[in-house]
Amino acid sequence: MGDVAAKIKVMPESVDTNLAELKEKLKAAIPAGANLHGDIVEEPIAFGLKALIVTLIVNDQEGRNRSYRRSFCKDPGAENVKVIDVNRF
């Protein structure tokens, strides 16, 4: 098995959510076996709301993406977490 790049979209609870703090919480929540690829990117949604796009390099094992998504869901400030793309690295 190889590695895959998993793009995860994290929606903050509100426009008032401190994105810098949320980014640090997300970095701290990355579980063992995953590595952050690049920076966490802000993606404008609407009316000042921005999503955070996290790209992780993970081992290509069944069910691994769900476990990473769950670890981000536990962070206060994260409203919704969704895996949006998975590609071979």
N, CA, C and O atoms as a CHARMM CRD file, in Angstrom:
* protein
*
  356
    1    1 MET  N      0.83700  -1.18900   0.00000 PROA 1      0.00000
    2    1 MET  CA     0.00000   0.00000   0.00000 PROA 1      0.00000
    3    1 MET  C      0.87600   1.24400   0.00000 PROA 1      0.00000
    4    1 MET  O      1.99900   1.23600   0.50400 PROA 1      0.00000
    5    2 GLY  N      0.34100   2.30000  -0.57100 PROA 2      0.00000
    6    2 GLY  CA     1.05900   3.56000  -0.62600 PROA 2      0.00000
    7    2 GLY  C      0.40600   4.60000   0.26300 PROA 2      0.00000
    8    2 GLY  O     -0.39100   4.28800   1.14800 PROA 2      0.00000
    9    3 ASP  N      0.76200   5.82100   0.00600 PROA 3      0.00000
   10    3 ASP  CA     0.18700   6.93100   0.74800 PROA 3      0.00000
   11    3 ASP  C     -0.81100   7.66600  -0.13500 PROA 3      0.00000
   12    3 ASP  O     -0.71300   7.64500  -1.36200 PROA 3      0.00000
   13    4 VAL  N     -1.77100   8.31500   0.51400 PROA 4      0.00000
   14    4 VAL  CA    -2.74000   9.13400  -0.19800 PROA 4      0.00000
   15    4 VAL  C     -2.77300  10.53200   0.42000 PROA 4      0.00000
   16    4 VAL  O     -2.43800  10.71900   1.59000 PROA 4      0.00000
   17    5 ALA  N     -3.17800  11.49500  -0.38400 PROA 5      0.00000
   18    5 ALA  CA    -3.40200  12.85300   0.10200 PROA 5      0.00000
   19    5 ALA  C     -4.90500  12.99800   0.29100 PROA 5      0.00000
   20    5 ALA  O     -5.67500  12.86800  -0.66000 PROA 5      0.00000
   21    6 ALA  N     -5.31300  13.26800   1.51900 PROA 6      0.00000
   22    6 ALA  CA    -6.72500  13.44700   1.84400 PROA 6      0.00000
   23    6 ALA  C     -6.98100  14.91600   2.13300 PROA 6      0.00000
   24    6 ALA  O     -6.37800  15.49300   3.03800 PROA 6      0.00000
   25    7 LYS  N     -7.88400  15.52400   1.35600 PROA 7      0.00000
   26    7 LYS  CA    -8.26900  16.92000   1.58900 PROA 7      0.00000
   27    7 LYS  C     -9.51900  16.91100   2.46100 PROA 7      0.00000
   28    7 LYS  O    -10.51100  16.25500   2.14400 PROA 7      0.00000
   29    8 ILE  N     -9.45300  17.64600   3.55600 PROA 8      0.00000
   30    8 ILE  CA   -10.54800  17.68800   4.50900 PROA 8      0.00000
   31    8 ILE  C    -11.00600  19.13400   4.66100 PROA 8      0.00000
   32    8 ILE  O    -10.19500  20.02700   4.90800 PROA 8      0.00000
   33    9 LYS  N    -12.31400  19.36000   4.51300 PROA 9      0.00000
   34    9 LYS  CA   -12.88200  20.70300   4.66400 PROA 9      0.00000
   35    9 LYS  C    -13.48000  20.80900   6.06300 PROA 9      0.00000
   36    9 LYS  O    -14.31100  19.99600   6.46600 PROA 9      0.00000
   37   10 VAL  N    -13.04100  21.82300   6.78400 PROA 10     0.00000
   38   10 VAL  CA   -13.54100  22.07400   8.13400 PROA 10     0.00000
   39   10 VAL  C    -14.29700  23.39900   8.10600 PROA 10     0.00000
   40   10 VAL  O    -13.72600  24.44700   7.80200 PROA 10     0.00000
   41   11 MET  N    -15.58700  23.33800   8.42800 PROA 11     0.00000
   42   11 MET  CA   -16.40800  24.53600   8.50100 PROA 11     0.00000
   43   11 MET  C    -16.43000  25.02500   9.94200 PROA 11     0.00000
   44   11 MET  O    -16.74800  24.25300  10.84700 PROA 11     0.00000
   45   12 PRO  N    -16.10100  26.28800  10.17100 PROA 12     0.00000
   46   12 PRO  CA   -16.16500  26.83400  11.52900 PROA 12     0.00000
   47   12 PRO  C    -17.61000  27.02700  11.97100 PROA 12     0.00000
   48   12 PRO  O    -18.52700  27.05300  11.14900 PROA 12     0.00000
   49   13 GLU  N    -17.80000  27.16400  13.29200 PROA 13     0.00000
   50   13 GLU  CA   -19.14600  27.33800  13.83800 PROA 13     0.00000
   51   13 GLU  C    -19.80300  28.62500  13.36300 PROA 13     0.00000
   52   13 GLU  O    -21.01200  28.65500  13.13500 PROA 13     0.00000
   53   14 SER  N    -19.01600  29.68900  13.21200 PROA 14     0.00000
   54   14 SER  CA   -19.59300  30.96400  12.79000 PROA 14     0.00000
   55   14 SER  C    -18.52700  31.83900  12.15100 PROA 14     0.00000
   56   14 SER  O    -17.34900  31.48300  12.11200 PROA 14     0.00000
   57   15 VAL  N    -18.95700  32.98000  11.65500 PROA 15     0.00000
   58   15 VAL  CA   -18.04600  33.96200  11.07800 PROA 15     0.00000
   59   15 VAL  C    -17.09700  34.49700  12.15600 PROA 15     0.00000
   60   15 VAL  O    -15.97500  34.90800  11.86000 PROA 15     0.00000
   61   16 ASP  N    -17.56200  34.48600  13.40400 PROA 16     0.00000
   62   16 ASP  CA   -16.78000  35.02300  14.51400 PROA 16     0.00000
   63   16 ASP  C    -15.72600  34.06100  15.05400 PROA 16     0.00000
   64   16 ASP  O    -14.93400  34.44600  15.91300 PROA 16     0.00000
   65   17 THR  N    -15.69700  32.83200  14.57700 PROA 17     0.00000
   66   17 THR  CA   -14.70800  31.85500  15.03800 PROA 17     0.00000
   67   17 THR  C    -13.31200  32.33600  14.67600 PROA 17     0.00000
   68   17 THR  O    -13.06200  32.74000  13.54000 PROA 17     0.00000
   69   18 ASN  N    -12.41300  32.29100  15.63200 PROA 18     0.00000
   70   18 ASN  CA   -11.02000  32.69300  15.40900 PROA 18     0.00000
   71   18 ASN  C    -10.33200  31.59900  14.59800 PROA 18     0.00000
   72   18 ASN  O    -10.03300  30.52800  15.12600 PROA 18     0.00000
   73   19 LEU  N    -10.08200  31.86500  13.31900 PROA 19     0.00000
   74   19 LEU  CA    -9.51400  30.84500  12.43000 PROA 19     0.00000
   75   19 LEU  C     -8.07000  30.49900  12.79000 PROA 19     0.00000
   76   19 LEU  O     -7.65000  29.35800  12.59900 PROA 19     0.00000
   77   20 ALA  N     -7.31000  31.45200  13.30200 PROA 20     0.00000
   78   20 ALA  CA    -5.92500  31.16700  13.69500 PROA 20     0.00000
   79   20 ALA  C     -5.90200  30.15300  14.83900 PROA 20     0.00000
   80   20 ALA  O     -5.09100  29.22700  14.83600 PROA 20     0.00000
   81   21 GLU  N     -6.78800  30.32900  15.81000 PROA 21     0.00000
   82   21 GLU  CA    -6.87300  29.37700  16.92100 PROA 21     0.00000
   83   21 GLU  C     -7.36100  28.01900  16.43500 PROA 21     0.00000
   84   21 GLU  O     -6.84400  26.98200  16.85200 PROA 21     0.00000
   85   22 LEU  N     -8.35500  28.02400  15.55400 PROA 22     0.00000
   86   22 LEU  CA    -8.87800  26.76500  15.02800 PROA 22     0.00000
   87   22 LEU  C     -7.80000  26.01900  14.25100 PROA 22     0.00000
   88   22 LEU  O     -7.70600  24.79500  14.35000 PROA 22     0.00000
   89   23 LYS  N     -6.99000  26.73300  13.48200 PROA 23     0.00000
   90   23 LYS  CA    -5.89500  26.09400  12.74500 PROA 23     0.00000
   91   23 LYS  C     -4.93500  25.39400  13.70800 PROA 23     0.00000
   92   23 LYS  O     -4.51000  24.26600  13.45600 PROA 23     0.00000
   93   24 GLU  N     -4.59500  26.06500  14.80500 PROA 24     0.00000
   94   24 GLU  CA    -3.67700  25.46400  15.79100 PROA 24     0.00000
   95   24 GLU  C     -4.30100  24.23400  16.43700 PROA 24     0.00000
   96   24 GLU  O     -3.61000  23.24100  16.66400 PROA 24     0.00000
   97   25 LYS  N     -5.59200  24.28400  16.73300 PROA 25     0.00000
   98   25 LYS  CA    -6.28300  23.12900  17.31200 PROA 25     0.00000
   99   25 LYS  C     -6.29600  21.96100  16.33200 PROA 25     0.00000
  100   25 LYS  O     -6.12000  20.80800  16.72600 PROA 25     0.00000
  101   26 LEU  N     -6.50700  22.26600  15.05300 PROA 26     0.00000
  102   26 LEU  CA    -6.51300  21.21000  14.04100 PROA 26     0.00000
  103   26 LEU  C     -5.13200  20.57700  13.89400 PROA 26     0.00000
  104   26 LEU  O     -5.01100  19.35900  13.76600 PROA 26     0.00000
  105   27 LYS  N     -4.09000  21.41200  13.91300 PROA 27     0.00000
  106   27 LYS  CA    -2.72400  20.88100  13.82800 PROA 27     0.00000
  107   27 LYS  C     -2.42800  19.96500  14.99900 PROA 27     0.00000
  108   27 LYS  O     -1.78700  18.92700  14.83500 PROA 27     0.00000
  109   28 ALA  N     -2.89500  20.34700  16.19100 PROA 28     0.00000
  110   28 ALA  CA    -2.66600  19.53600  17.38600 PROA 28     0.00000
  111   28 ALA  C     -3.48000  18.24000  17.36100 PROA 28     0.00000
  112   28 ALA  O     -3.10700  17.26300  18.01200 PROA 28     0.00000
  113   29 ALA  N     -4.58700  18.22500  16.61500 PROA 29     0.00000
  114   29 ALA  CA    -5.46800  17.05400  16.57200 PROA 29     0.00000
  115   29 ALA  C     -5.06700  16.04100  15.50700 PROA 29     0.00000
  116   29 ALA  O     -5.68400  14.98100  15.40700 PROA 29     0.00000
  117   30 ILE  N     -4.04800  16.34700  14.71100 PROA 30     0.00000
  118   30 ILE  CA    -3.62700  15.39300  13.67200 PROA 30     0.00000
  119   30 ILE  C     -3.07500  14.15700  14.36100 PROA 30     0.00000
  120   30 ILE  O     -2.08800  14.24600  15.09200 PROA 30     0.00000
  121   31 PRO  N     -3.69600  13.00000  14.13800 PROA 31     0.00000
  122   31 PRO  CA    -3.27000  11.78400  14.83100 PROA 31     0.00000
  123   31 PRO  C     -1.95900  11.22900  14.29600 PROA 31     0.00000
  124   31 PRO  O     -1.49700  11.59700  13.21700 PROA 31     0.00000
  125   32 ALA  N     -1.38000  10.34200  15.07500 PROA 32     0.00000
  126   32 ALA  CA    -0.14600   9.66000  14.65800 PROA 32     0.00000
  127   32 ALA  C     -0.40700   8.92200  13.34600 PROA 32     0.00000
  128   32 ALA  O     -1.48900   8.37500  13.13600 PROA 32     0.00000
  129   33 GLY  N      0.57100   8.91400  12.48900 PROA 33     0.00000
  130   33 GLY  CA     0.43600   8.24200  11.20400 PROA 33     0.00000
  131   33 GLY  C     -0.00800   9.15600  10.07800 PROA 33     0.00000
  132   33 GLY  O     -0.09400   8.73200   8.92600 PROA 33     0.00000
  133   34 ALA  N     -0.29300  10.41500  10.40800 PROA 34     0.00000
  134   34 ALA  CA    -0.70200  11.39200   9.38600 PROA 34     0.00000
  135   34 ALA  C      0.24100  12.57800   9.45200 PROA 34     0.00000
  136   34 ALA  O      0.72700  12.93800  10.52500 PROA 34     0.00000
  137   35 ASN  N      0.49500  13.17600   8.31400 PROA 35     0.00000
  138   35 ASN  CA     1.33800  14.36500   8.24300 PROA 35     0.00000
  139   35 ASN  C      0.60900  15.45700   7.48500 PROA 35     0.00000
  140   35 ASN  O     -0.02400  15.20800   6.45900 PROA 35     0.00000
  141   36 LEU  N      0.70800  16.67700   8.01000 PROA 36     0.00000
  142   36 LEU  CA     0.12000  17.82700   7.34100 PROA 36     0.00000
  143   36 LEU  C      0.94000  18.12900   6.09100 PROA 36     0.00000
  144   36 LEU  O      2.16600  18.21400   6.15000 PROA 36     0.00000
  145   37 HSD  N      0.25400  18.28900   4.96000 PROA 37     0.00000
  146   37 HSD  CA     0.91600  18.59900   3.69600 PROA 37     0.00000
  147   37 HSD  C      0.66000  20.06900   3.38100 PROA 37     0.00000
  148   37 HSD  O     -0.46200  20.44600   3.04600 PROA 37     0.00000
  149   38 GLY  N      1.68400  20.89000   3.48700 PROA 38     0.00000
  150   38 GLY  CA     1.52100  22.31800   3.23300 PROA 38     0.00000
  151   38 GLY  C      0.86100  23.01200   4.40600 PROA 38     0.00000
  152   38 GLY  O      0.89300  22.52600   5.53700 PROA 38     0.00000
  153   39 ASP  N      0.27100  24.14300   4.12200 PROA 39     0.00000
  154   39 ASP  CA    -0.42000  24.91900   5.14600 PROA 39     0.00000
  155   39 ASP  C     -1.91200  24.60900   5.12300 PROA 39     0.00000
  156   39 ASP  O     -2.43400  24.05400   4.15700 PROA 39     0.00000
  157   40 ILE  N     -2.58000  24.97800   6.20300 PROA 40     0.00000
  158   40 ILE  CA    -4.03600  24.91100   6.22700 PROA 40     0.00000
  159   40 ILE  C     -4.53700  26.15400   5.49600 PROA 40     0.00000
  160   40 ILE  O     -4.20000  27.27800   5.86900 PROA 40     0.00000
  161   41 VAL  N     -5.33800  25.95000   4.46200 PROA 41     0.00000
  162   41 VAL  CA    -5.75800  27.02000   3.55900 PROA 41     0.00000
  163   41 VAL  C     -7.16300  27.49400   3.91600 PROA 41     0.00000
  164   41 VAL  O     -8.04100  26.68700   4.22200 PROA 41     0.00000
  165   42 GLU  N     -7.36800  28.80700   3.87400 PROA 42     0.00000
  166   42 GLU  CA    -8.69400  29.37800   4.07900 PROA 42     0.00000
  167   42 GLU  C     -9.39600  29.48800   2.72800 PROA 42     0.00000
  168   42 GLU  O     -8.82900  30.00200   1.76300 PROA 42     0.00000
  169   43 GLU  N    -10.63800  28.99900   2.66900 PROA 43     0.00000
  170   43 GLU  CA   -11.43700  29.05100   1.43900 PROA 43     0.00000
  171   43 GLU  C    -12.68600  29.89000   1.70000 PROA 43     0.00000
  172   43 GLU  O    -13.52000  29.50100   2.51800 PROA 43     0.00000
  173   44 PRO  N    -12.83600  31.02100   1.03000 PROA 44     0.00000
  174   44 PRO  CA   -14.03400  31.85000   1.22400 PROA 44     0.00000
  175   44 PRO  C    -15.29900  31.08800   0.80600 PROA 44     0.00000
  176   44 PRO  O    -15.33800  30.43700  -0.23800 PROA 44     0.00000
  177   45 ILE  N    -16.33000  31.19200   1.65400 PROA 45     0.00000
  178   45 ILE  CA   -17.60700  30.53900   1.35600 PROA 45     0.00000
  179   45 ILE  C    -18.64600  31.60200   0.97700 PROA 45     0.00000
  180   45 ILE  O    -19.05100  31.68600  -0.18300 PROA 45     0.00000
  181   46 ALA  N    -19.07400  32.40500   1.94400 PROA 46     0.00000
  182   46 ALA  CA   -20.04300  33.48300   1.67700 PROA 46     0.00000
  183   46 ALA  C    -20.18100  34.36600   2.90500 PROA 46     0.00000
  184   46 ALA  O    -20.05800  33.89500   4.03600 PROA 46     0.00000
  185   47 PHE  N    -20.43600  35.63600   2.68100 PROA 47     0.00000
  186   47 PHE  CA   -20.73200  36.58700   3.74700 PROA 47     0.00000
  187   47 PHE  C    -19.67100  36.59400   4.84600 PROA 47     0.00000
  188   47 PHE  O    -20.00300  36.72000   6.02500 PROA 47     0.00000
  189   48 GLY  N    -18.40700  36.46200   4.47500 PROA 48     0.00000
  190   48 GLY  CA   -17.31000  36.50100   5.44100 PROA 48     0.00000
  191   48 GLY  C    -16.96300  35.15600   6.05700 PROA 48     0.00000
  192   48 GLY  O    -15.96500  35.04800   6.76900 PROA 48     0.00000
  193   49 LEU  N    -17.75900  34.13500   5.80300 PROA 49     0.00000
  194   49 LEU  CA   -17.47600  32.80200   6.33100 PROA 49     0.00000
  195   49 LEU  C    -16.39400  32.14600   5.49000 PROA 49     0.00000
  196   49 LEU  O    -16.44200  32.18400   4.26000 PROA 49     0.00000
  197   50 LYS  N    -15.41700  31.54400   6.15900 PROA 50     0.00000
  198   50 LYS  CA   -14.33500  30.84600   5.46500 PROA 50     0.00000
  199   50 LYS  C    -14.20200  29.43700   6.01700 PROA 50     0.00000
  200   50 LYS  O    -14.24900  29.22800   7.22900 PROA 50     0.00000
  201   51 ALA  N    -14.03600  28.47400   5.12400 PROA 51     0.00000
  202   51 ALA  CA   -13.75400  27.09100   5.51200 PROA 51     0.00000
  203   51 ALA  C    -12.24800  26.92100   5.56200 PROA 51     0.00000
  204   51 ALA  O    -11.50900  27.67800   4.93400 PROA 51     0.00000
  205   52 LEU  N    -11.79500  25.92300   6.31200 PROA 52     0.00000
  206   52 LEU  CA   -10.37600  25.58400   6.34500 PROA 52     0.00000
  207   52 LEU  C    -10.18300  24.28300   5.58700 PROA 52     0.00000
  208   52 LEU  O    -10.91200  23.31600   5.81000 PROA 52     0.00000
  209   53 ILE  N     -9.20800  24.25500   4.69600 PROA 53     0.00000
  210   53 ILE  CA    -8.89100  23.05700   3.92800 PROA 53     0.00000
  211   53 ILE  C     -7.57200  22.49900   4.46000 PROA 53     0.00000
  212   53 ILE  O     -6.52900  23.14900   4.39700 PROA 53     0.00000
  213   54 VAL  N     -7.65200  21.28000   4.98400 PROA 54     0.00000
  214   54 VAL  CA    -6.49100  20.60700   5.55700 PROA 54     0.00000
  215   54 VAL  C     -6.13400  19.45300   4.63100 PROA 54     0.00000
  216   54 VAL  O     -6.99800  18.63700   4.30900 PROA 54     0.00000
  217   55 THR  N     -4.88900  19.36700   4.20000 PROA 55     0.00000
  218   55 THR  CA    -4.44500  18.24900   3.37300 PROA 55     0.00000
  219   55 THR  C     -3.49500  17.39800   4.19800 PROA 55     0.00000
  220   55 THR  O     -2.46000  17.87000   4.66700 PROA 55     0.00000
  221   56 LEU  N     -3.86600  16.13400   4.36600 PROA 56     0.00000
  222   56 LEU  CA    -3.06200  15.19300   5.13700 PROA 56     0.00000
  223   56 LEU  C     -2.50300  14.11300   4.22400 PROA 56     0.00000
  224   56 LEU  O     -3.16600  13.67300   3.28500 PROA 56     0.00000
  225   57 ILE  N     -1.29400  13.69800   4.50500 PROA 57     0.00000
  226   57 ILE  CA    -0.70900  12.53300   3.83600 PROA 57     0.00000
  227   57 ILE  C     -0.87200  11.36300   4.80500 PROA 57     0.00000
  228   57 ILE  O     -0.33800  11.38000   5.91400 PROA 57     0.00000
  229   58 VAL  N     -1.61400  10.35400   4.37100 PROA 58     0.00000
  230   58 VAL  CA    -1.92900   9.22000   5.23300 PROA 58     0.00000
  231   58 VAL  C     -1.68500   7.91700   4.49500 PROA 58     0.00000
  232   58 VAL  O     -1.61600   7.88600   3.26600 PROA 58     0.00000
  233   59 ASN  N     -1.55700   6.84100   5.26100 PROA 59     0.00000
  234   59 ASN  CA    -1.40100   5.51600   4.69500 PROA 59     0.00000
  235   59 ASN  C     -2.71800   5.09300   4.06500 PROA 59     0.00000
  236   59 ASN  O     -3.78800   5.37500   4.60600 PROA 59     0.00000
  237   60 ASP  N     -2.64600   4.43000   2.94500 PROA 60     0.00000
  238   60 ASP  CA    -3.83700   4.00800   2.20000 PROA 60     0.00000
  239   60 ASP  C     -4.42100   2.73800   2.81800 PROA 60     0.00000
  240   60 ASP  O     -4.21500   1.63200   2.31700 PROA 60     0.00000
  241   61 GLN  N     -5.15800   2.92400   3.92500 PROA 61     0.00000
  242   61 GLN  CA    -5.82800   1.81000   4.57500 PROA 61     0.00000
  243   61 GLN  C     -7.30700   2.11900   4.67500 PROA 61     0.00000
  244   61 GLN  O     -7.69400   3.27400   4.85500 PROA 61     0.00000
  245   62 GLU  N     -8.12300   1.10600   4.56100 PROA 62     0.00000
  246   62 GLU  CA    -9.56300   1.30400   4.62400 PROA 62     0.00000
  247   62 GLU  C     -9.96600   1.87000   5.98800 PROA 62     0.00000
  248   62 GLU  O     -9.52400   1.38200   7.02800 PROA 62     0.00000
  249   63 GLY  N    -10.80300   2.89600   5.96900 PROA 63     0.00000
  250   63 GLY  CA   -11.32700   3.48200   7.19400 PROA 63     0.00000
  251   63 GLY  C    -10.45500   4.54400   7.83200 PROA 63     0.00000
  252   63 GLY  O    -10.88200   5.17800   8.79700 PROA 63     0.00000
  253   64 ARG  N     -9.25000   4.76400   7.33000 PROA 64     0.00000
  254   64 ARG  CA    -8.35400   5.74300   7.94500 PROA 64     0.00000
  255   64 ARG  C     -8.89900   7.16600   7.83500 PROA 64     0.00000
  256   64 ARG  O     -8.77100   7.94400   8.78000 PROA 64     0.00000
  257   65 ASN  N     -9.50200   7.52100   6.70100 PROA 65     0.00000
  258   65 ASN  CA   -10.01100   8.88800   6.52100 PROA 65     0.00000
  259   65 ASN  C    -11.12000   9.21200   7.51500 PROA 65     0.00000
  260   65 ASN  O    -11.22500  10.34600   7.98100 PROA 65     0.00000
  261   66 ARG  N    -11.94400   8.22300   7.83900 PROA 66     0.00000
  262   66 ARG  CA   -13.00500   8.46600   8.82500 PROA 66     0.00000
  263   66 ARG  C    -12.41900   8.77500  10.19000 PROA 66     0.00000
  264   66 ARG  O    -12.94000   9.62900  10.90700 PROA 66     0.00000
  265   67 SER  N    -11.33300   8.08900  10.56400 PROA 67     0.00000
  266   67 SER  CA   -10.74100   8.33700  11.87900 PROA 67     0.00000
  267   67 SER  C    -10.13500   9.73700  11.95000 PROA 67     0.00000
  268   67 SER  O    -10.20300  10.38000  12.99800 PROA 67     0.00000
  269   68 TYR  N     -9.54900  10.21500  10.86800 PROA 68     0.00000
  270   68 TYR  CA    -8.98900  11.56800  10.86800 PROA 68     0.00000
  271   68 TYR  C    -10.10400  12.60100  10.91600 PROA 68     0.00000
  272   68 TYR  O     -9.98400  13.61700  11.60100 PROA 68     0.00000
  273   69 ARG  N    -11.16700  12.35100  10.20500 PROA 69     0.00000
  274   69 ARG  CA   -12.30700  13.26900  10.21200 PROA 69     0.00000
  275   69 ARG  C    -12.89500  13.36800  11.61600 PROA 69     0.00000
  276   69 ARG  O    -13.22400  14.46000  12.08000 PROA 69     0.00000
  277   70 ARG  N    -13.02600  12.22500  12.29200 PROA 70     0.00000
  278   70 ARG  CA   -13.56600  12.21600  13.65800 PROA 70     0.00000
  279   70 ARG  C    -12.68200  12.99300  14.62200 PROA 70     0.00000
  280   70 ARG  O    -13.19400  13.66700  15.51500 PROA 70     0.00000
  281   71 SER  N    -11.36500  12.91200  14.45900 PROA 71     0.00000
  282   71 SER  CA   -10.46700  13.63200  15.36900 PROA 71     0.00000
  283   71 SER  C    -10.64200  15.14100  15.22200 PROA 71     0.00000
  284   71 SER  O    -10.50500  15.87100  16.20400 PROA 71     0.00000
  285   72 PHE  N    -10.94400  15.62300  14.01500 PROA 72     0.00000
  286   72 PHE  CA   -11.17900  17.05300  13.80400 PROA 72     0.00000
  287   72 PHE  C    -12.55300  17.47500  14.32500 PROA 72     0.00000
  288   72 PHE  O    -12.72000  18.62000  14.74600 PROA 72     0.00000
  289   73 CYS  N    -13.53200  16.58500  14.30600 PROA 73     0.00000
  290   73 CYS  CA   -14.87900  16.91100  14.77300 PROA 73     0.00000
  291   73 CYS  C    -14.88900  17.23900  16.26300 PROA 73     0.00000
  292   73 CYS  O    -15.77500  17.95600  16.72700 PROA 73     0.00000
  293   74 LYS  N    -13.93300  16.73400  17.00700 PROA 74     0.00000
  294   74 LYS  CA   -13.88500  16.95000  18.45000 PROA 74     0.00000
  295   74 LYS  C    -13.44600  18.36500  18.81300 PROA 74     0.00000
  296   74 LYS  O    -13.64500  18.80500  19.94500 PROA 74     0.00000
  297   75 ASP  N    -12.86000  19.06900  17.87500 PROA 75     0.00000
  298   75 ASP  CA   -12.34300  20.41200  18.15800 PROA 75     0.00000
  299   75 ASP  C    -13.46900  21.41400  18.33400 PROA 75     0.00000
  300   75 ASP  O    -14.35200  21.51700  17.48300 PROA 75     0.00000
  301   76 PRO  N    -13.44100  22.16400  19.45300 PROA 76     0.00000
  302   76 PRO  CA   -14.41600  23.24300  19.58100 PROA 76     0.00000
  303   76 PRO  C    -14.14000  24.29700  18.50900 PROA 76     0.00000
  304   76 PRO  O    -12.98700  24.64600  18.25400 PROA 76     0.00000
  305   77 GLY  N    -15.16800  24.78300  17.90700 PROA 77     0.00000
  306   77 GLY  CA   -15.01500  25.75700  16.83100 PROA 77     0.00000
  307   77 GLY  C    -15.24800  25.14300  15.47000 PROA 77     0.00000
  308   77 GLY  O    -15.47900  25.86600  14.50100 PROA 77     0.00000
  309   78 ALA  N    -15.19100  23.80500  15.37200 PROA 78     0.00000
  310   78 ALA  CA   -15.42800  23.11400  14.10200 PROA 78     0.00000
  311   78 ALA  C    -16.87800  22.64700  14.04900 PROA 78     0.00000
  312   78 ALA  O    -17.29000  21.79700  14.83800 PROA 78     0.00000
  313   79 GLU  N    -17.63300  23.19000  13.13900 PROA 79     0.00000
  314   79 GLU  CA   -19.04800  22.86200  12.99700 PROA 79     0.00000
  315   79 GLU  C    -19.24500  21.57700  12.19600 PROA 79     0.00000
  316   79 GLU  O    -20.01100  20.69800  12.59300 PROA 79     0.00000
  317   80 ASN  N    -18.54600  21.47900  11.06300 PROA 80     0.00000
  318   80 ASN  CA   -18.74300  20.37600  10.14000 PROA 80     0.00000
  319   80 ASN  C    -17.39700  20.00700   9.53700 PROA 80     0.00000
  320   80 ASN  O    -16.61900  20.88300   9.16100 PROA 80     0.00000
  321   81 VAL  N    -17.12100  18.70700   9.44300 PROA 81     0.00000
  322   81 VAL  CA   -15.86200  18.22400   8.88300 PROA 81     0.00000
  323   81 VAL  C    -16.19300  17.19700   7.81500 PROA 81     0.00000
  324   81 VAL  O    -16.95600  16.26000   8.05500 PROA 81     0.00000
  325   82 LYS  N    -15.61200  17.38000   6.62700 PROA 82     0.00000
  326   82 LYS  CA   -15.94400  16.50200   5.50000 PROA 82     0.00000
  327   82 LYS  C    -14.69200  16.21700   4.67200 PROA 82     0.00000
  328   82 LYS  O    -13.93400  17.13100   4.34800 PROA 82     0.00000
  329   83 VAL  N    -14.48100  14.95100   4.33300 PROA 83     0.00000
  330   83 VAL  CA   -13.39700  14.59500   3.40900 PROA 83     0.00000
  331   83 VAL  C    -13.90800  14.93500   2.00700 PROA 83     0.00000
  332   83 VAL  O    -14.92700  14.40800   1.56000 PROA 83     0.00000
  333   84 ILE  N    -13.17600  15.83000   1.31800 PROA 84     0.00000
  334   84 ILE  CA   -13.65200  16.28600   0.00100 PROA 84     0.00000
  335   84 ILE  C    -12.89000  15.66700  -1.16000 PROA 84     0.00000
  336   84 ILE  O    -13.36700  15.69100  -2.29400 PROA 84     0.00000
  337   85 ASP  N    -11.70200  15.11000  -0.89100 PROA 85     0.00000
  338   85 ASP  CA   -10.91200  14.55200  -1.99400 PROA 85     0.00000
  339   85 ASP  C     -9.85500  13.61900  -1.42400 PROA 85     0.00000
  340   85 ASP  O     -9.25500  13.90100  -0.38700 PROA 85     0.00000
  341   86 VAL  N     -9.63300  12.50600  -2.11600 PROA 86     0.00000
  342   86 VAL  CA    -8.57100  11.56800  -1.75900 PROA 86     0.00000
  343   86 VAL  C     -7.87800  11.13700  -3.04400 PROA 86     0.00000
  344   86 VAL  O     -8.52600  10.65100  -3.97100 PROA 86     0.00000
  345   87 ASN  N     -6.56100  11.31400  -3.10000 PROA 87     0.00000
  346   87 ASN  CA    -5.78100  10.94400  -4.28100 PROA 87     0.00000
  347   87 ASN  C     -4.49200  10.25900  -3.86900 PROA 87     0.00000
  348   87 ASN  O     -3.95000  10.51400  -2.79400 PROA 87     0.00000
  349   88 ARG  N     -4.01200   9.39000  -4.73800 PROA 88     0.00000
  350   88 ARG  CA    -2.68500   8.78000  -4.49400 PROA 88     0.00000
  351   88 ARG  C     -1.64200   9.87400  -4.47100 PROA 88     0.00000
  352   88 ARG  O     -1.69800  10.82900  -5.24500 PROA 88     0.00000
  353   89 PHE  N     -0.70000   9.71900  -3.58100 PROA 89     0.00000
  354   89 PHE  CA     0.34900  10.71900  -3.42600 PROA 89     0.00000
  355   89 PHE  C      1.58000  10.27500  -4.16000 PROA 89     0.00000
  356   89 PHE  O      2.58900  10.98100  -4.15600 PROA 89     0.00000
